[in-house]
Amino acid sequence: MKSPRVSSYQQRGWQQLAPPLALLALLAVLPLIAISTFTVTLLTEAMILAIWAMSLDLLIGYTGLISFGHAAAFGLAGYAAGYFAKKVTSDFLLALAVAEIVVALVAAVLGFIVVRVSGIAFAVISLCIAQVLFTIAVVWREVTDGMDGMVGVPLPKLGGMTIGPGYDLYLLTAVSLCTVYVVLVRLVDSPFGRTLQAIRTNEERAASIGINVYLHKWIAFVFSWAVAGLAGTLMVFLKAGTTPMSLHWTESGNVLIMVIFGGIGTLLGPIIGAEAASTILPFIRLEDPRLHMSVYSISESSDVLYGIAPTKMLELLSAVAGEAADGSIYGLHKALDKLKDKAPHLVQDRRFQKLATQAFLD
């Protein structure tokens, strides 16, 4: 006879499987409802970004490690898979295996260093790692073709069958998204995941009760990079190539915004954030050019931010993201209060106030 605890755990497991299975069924039939090929490609890219965002959420939302260089894993996997597909074989599983090995080895080595710190120090080191890899991708033209980008990556093959750029690749990405979601949900609900959340809450107290903090953070770091590697592999086959910009810090910022927008520490939130960022916003900008102009005007007036030194800006971003990590309205208010404390001249700047008002009221 099964114990109540085992039965309850199995029941919770089935409850966790129900949403991704329903999502997979919906995604499978969605392209059949007379939507254009462009929309299918757009949804495929959105799902890839969702996988990438979930991998970052594992670090930020469940381990408490704010990374400004998560593009390193994404871009590195893209280059590894793309180069292997061009030079050896475009078999998807083999290319994915090669990409994951490369990413895991790099993450395992770098992880021993970066997990020794947290907070702003971890954010700065992760940013440096991504920028170093970006520089390597620019100068190592024999492999990466420099800023011209790696092009001509062949279509992936699975079981001897070529995966086309439309519905086939879309379905493969949908299966990958649901699989990653299930694995991560089970992971964060496991004893290991609960330990990560204890470390996020209070690292010193977790260490005082015998938890090997560095080991758990290292495993989470490597696993997060491995999941991001899957996203990078799918993206290089979708785009038939990649560029050094996939490693740039701006891409790390984009995925961080997706996680924050959807809700940190939820796993489902990053999916929503990625879908919104890659599908909803482009259509909104097409329908209402004023939104694009508002965003453009803020980016053009970035001299408002020049009063903050680069290191101070990193400290500011880390503090604000840390306060908003719970994804609640209270956390958002705390983040705004932190912004006022860290950069009062920015909040009081009339140009900043005018631009912000225009962006939200246009």
C-alpha positions in Angstrom: 0.0 0.0 0.0 1.4 3.4 -1.0 2.0 5.9 1.7 -0.1 9.2 1.6 3.1 11.1 1.1 4.0 9.2 -2.1 0.5 9.4 -3.4 0.4 13.1 -2.8 3.7 13.6 -4.5 2.5 11.6 -7.6 -0.7 13.6 -7.7 1.2 16.8 -7.6 3.4 15.5 -10.4 0.4 14.9 -12.6 -1.0 18.3 -11.8 2.3 19.8 -12.9 2.2 17.9 -16.1 -1.3 19.0 -17.1 -0.5 22.6 -18.0 2.5 21.8 -20.3 0.6 19.0 -22.0 -2.4 21.3 -22.6 0.0 23.9 -23.9 1.7 21.4 -26.2 -1.7 20.3 -27.7 -2.6 24.0 -28.3 0.7 24.8 -29.9 0.5 21.7 -32.1 -2.8 22.7 -33.7 -2.2 26.5 -33.7 -0.4 26.6 -37.1 -3.2 24.5 -38.6 -5.7 27.3 -38.0 -4.8 29.2 -41.2 -2.1 31.4 -39.8 0.7 32.6 -42.1 4.2 31.1 -42.4 5.6 34.4 -41.0 3.5 34.0 -37.8 4.7 30.4 -37.4 8.3 31.5 -37.6 7.6 34.3 -35.2 6.0 31.9 -32.7 8.9 29.5 -33.1 11.4 32.3 -32.2 9.2 33.3 -29.3 9.3 29.7 -27.9 13.1 29.6 -28.3 13.4 32.9 -26.3 11.0 31.4 -23.7 13.4 28.5 -23.2 16.3 30.9 -22.8 14.3 33.1 -20.4 13.4 30.1 -18.2 17.0 29.2 -17.9 17.8 32.7 -16.6 14.9 32.5 -14.2 16.4 29.4 -12.7 19.4 31.6 -11.8 17.6 34.8 -10.7 14.3 33.6 -9.4 15.4 30.4 -7.6 19.1 30.8 -6.8 19.3 34.6 -6.4 22.1 35.0 -8.9 21.5 38.1 -11.1 23.3 37.5 -14.4 24.0 40.3 -16.9 25.9 37.9 -19.2 23.4 35.1 -19.9 23.9 35.6 -23.7 27.2 33.8 -23.3 25.6 30.4 -23.1 23.0 31.2 -25.8 25.5 32.5 -28.3 28.2 29.9 -27.5 25.8 27.1 -28.1 24.7 28.6 -31.4 28.3 28.9 -32.7 29.1 25.3 -31.5 26.0 23.8 -33.1 26.3 25.8 -36.3 29.9 25.1 -36.9 29.4 21.3 -36.2 26.4 21.3 -38.6 28.4 23.0 -41.4 31.5 20.9 -41.0 30.3 17.5 -39.9 26.6 16.8 -39.9 23.4 18.7 -39.4 21.8 15.9 -37.3 20.0 17.8 -34.6 20.7 15.5 -31.7 24.4 15.3 -32.5 24.7 19.1 -33.0 22.8 19.6 -29.8 25.1 17.1 -27.9 28.2 18.9 -29.2 26.7 22.3 -28.2 25.8 21.1 -24.8 29.2 19.6 -24.2 30.9 22.8 -25.1 28.6 24.9 -23.0 28.7 22.6 -20.0 32.5 22.5 -20.1 32.8 26.3 -20.2 30.2 26.7 -17.5 31.8 24.1 -15.3 35.2 25.8 -15.5 33.9 29.3 -15.1 31.3 28.3 -12.5 34.0 27.4 -10.0 35.0 31.1 -10.0 31.8 33.0 -10.4 29.7 31.1 -7.8 32.1 32.2 -5.1 30.5 35.6 -5.3 27.0 37.0 -5.5 25.1 40.2 -6.0 26.9 43.0 -8.0 30.1 41.0 -8.2 28.4 38.0 -9.9 26.6 40.4 -12.2 29.8 42.1 -13.3 31.8 38.9 -13.7 29.0 37.3 -15.8 28.9 40.5 -18.0 32.7 40.3 -18.5 32.4 36.6 -19.5 29.9 37.4 -22.2 31.9 40.3 -23.5 35.1 38.2 -23.7 33.3 35.6 -25.7 31.8 38.4 -27.9 35.3 39.7 -28.6 36.6 36.2 -29.4 33.7 35.7 -31.8 34.6 39.0 -33.6 38.3 38.3 -34.0 38.3 34.5 -34.6 37.2 34.9 -38.3 38.5 31.4 -39.3 35.6 29.9 -37.2 33.0 32.6 -36.7 33.5 34.8 -39.8 33.7 37.8 -37.5 31.0 40.4 -37.7 29.9 39.1 -41.0 28.4 36.2 -39.0 28.2 32.5 -39.5 25.8 31.8 -42.4 24.7 28.8 -44.4 23.9 26.5 -41.5 22.0 23.6 -43.1 18.5 22.5 -42.1 18.6 20.1 -39.1 17.9 16.4 -39.5 16.2 14.1 -37.0 16.0 10.4 -37.6 17.2 10.8 -41.2 14.4 13.3 -42.0 15.0 16.9 -42.7 13.2 19.3 -40.4 11.8 22.1 -42.5 11.8 25.7 -41.5 8.0 25.9 -41.0 5.7 23.6 -39.1 8.4 20.9 -38.5 10.8 23.2 -36.7 7.9 24.8 -34.9 6.7 21.5 -33.6 10.3 20.5 -32.5 10.6 23.8 -30.6 7.2 23.3 -29.0 8.1 19.9 -27.7 11.4 21.3 -26.4 9.7 24.1 -24.7 7.2 21.9 -22.9 9.9 19.4 -22.0 12.1 22.1 -20.5 9.2 23.5 -18.6 8.3 20.1 -17.0 11.9 19.4 -16.1 12.4 22.8 -14.5 9.1 22.6 -12.6 10.1 19.2 -11.2 13.6 20.5 -10.5 12.5 23.5 -8.4 9.9 21.4 -6.6 12.5 18.8 -5.7 14.7 18.9 -2.5 17.5 20.3 -4.7 15.2 23.1 -5.8 14.1 23.8 -2.3 17.7 24.1 -1.3 18.3 26.6 -4.0 15.4 28.7 -2.7 16.8 28.5 0.8 20.2 29.8 -0.6 18.4 32.6 -2.4 16.6 33.7 0.8 19.6 33.7 3.1 22.9 32.3 1.8 24.7 32.6 5.2 21.9 30.9 7.1 21.8 28.1 4.5 25.5 27.5 5.0 25.2 27.5 8.7 22.9 24.5 8.7 25.3 22.4 6.6 24.2 23.2 3.0 27.1 23.2 0.5 26.2 26.6 -0.9 28.9 26.8 -3.6 28.2 23.3 -4.9 24.5 24.0 -5.3 25.1 27.3 -6.9 27.6 25.7 -9.3 25.2 23.0 -10.3 22.4 25.5 -10.9 24.8 27.7 -12.9 25.9 24.8 -15.2 22.3 23.5 -15.6 21.1 27.0 -16.4 23.7 27.4 -19.1 22.8 23.9 -20.5 19.2 24.9 -20.9 20.2 28.2 -22.6 22.4 26.0 -24.8 19.3 24.2 -26.1 17.7 27.6 -27.0 20.9 28.7 -28.8 21.0 25.5 -30.8 17.4 25.9 -31.9 17.9 29.5 -32.8 20.9 28.8 -35.0 18.9 26.3 -37.0 15.9 28.7 -37.2 18.1 31.6 -38.5 20.4 29.3 -40.5 23.3 31.1 -38.9 24.4 33.4 -36.1 26.5 36.6 -35.4 28.6 37.8 -32.5 25.7 40.0 -31.4 24.1 36.9 -30.0 26.8 37.1 -27.3 26.5 40.8 -26.7 25.5 42.3 -23.4 22.4 43.9 -25.0 21.0 40.4 -25.6 21.6 39.6 -22.0 19.6 42.7 -21.1 16.8 41.6 -23.4 16.3 38.2 -21.9 16.5 39.8 -18.4 13.7 42.2 -19.3 11.6 39.2 -20.5 12.1 37.5 -17.1 11.3 40.6 -15.1 8.3 41.5 -17.3 6.8 38.0 -17.0 7.5 37.5 -13.3 10.7 36.4 -11.6 10.6 33.0 -9.9 7.6 31.6 -11.7 8.9 29.8 -14.8 5.6 30.4 -16.5 6.2 34.2 -16.3 9.3 34.1 -18.5 7.3 32.2 -21.2 4.7 35.0 -21.1 7.4 37.7 -21.1 9.2 36.1 -24.1 6.0 35.7 -26.0 5.0 39.3 -25.4 8.5 40.7 -26.3 8.7 38.8 -29.6 5.1 38.7 -30.8 2.8 41.2 -29.2 5.1 44.2 -29.1 6.0 44.1 -32.8 2.4 44.0 -33.8 1.6 46.8 -31.4 4.3 48.9 -32.9 2.9 48.2 -36.4 -0.5 49.2 -35.3 0.5 52.3 -33.2 3.7 54.0 -34.4 3.5 56.3 -31.4 4.8 53.5 -29.2 7.8 53.1 -31.3 8.4 56.8 -31.3 8.2 56.9 -27.5 10.7 54.1 -27.1 12.9 55.7 -29.8 12.8 59.1 -28.1 14.0 57.6 -24.8 16.8 55.7 -26.4 17.9 58.8 -28.3 18.0 60.8 -25.1 20.2 58.4 -23.3 22.5 61.3 -22.3 20.2 61.5 -19.2 22.0 58.4 -18.0 25.5 59.7 -18.6 25.7 61.2 -15.1 26.0 57.6 -13.7 29.4 55.9 -14.0 29.4 52.4 -15.6 30.2 50.6 -12.4 27.5 52.6 -10.6 25.0 51.7 -13.4 25.7 48.0 -12.8 25.2 48.5 -9.1 22.0 50.3 -9.7 20.6 47.6 -12.1 21.6 44.9 -9.7 19.9 46.6 -6.8 16.7 47.3 -8.6 16.5 43.8 -10.1 17.2 42.3 -6.7 14.4 44.2 -5.0 11.9 43.3 -7.8 13.0 39.6 -7.7 9.8 38.5 -6.0 7.7 39.7 -9.0 5.1 41.4 -6.8 3.7 44.9 -6.8 5.4 45.4 -3.4 8.7 44.4 -4.9 8.2 46.8 -7.7 7.6 49.7 -5.2 10.7 48.7 -3.4 12.7 48.7 -6.6 11.4 52.2 -7.4 12.4 53.3 -3.9 15.9 51.8 -4.5 16.1 53.7 -7.8 15.4 57.0 -5.9 18.1 56.2 -3.3 20.7 55.1 -5.8 20.2 57.7 -8.5 18.2 60.6 -7.2 19.4 62.9 -9.9 18.1 60.6 -12.5 14.6 60.4 -11.0 14.5 64.2 -10.5 15.8 65.0 -14.0 13.0 66.8 -15.9 14.0 65.3 -19.2 13.7 61.8 -17.7 10.3 62.6 -16.2 9.1 64.0 -19.5 10.3 61.1 -21.5 8.9 58.5 -19.1 5.5 60.3 -19.1 5.4 60.4 -22.8 6.3 56.7 -23.1 3.5 55.6 -20.9 0.8 58.1 -21.9 1.2 58.1 -25.7 
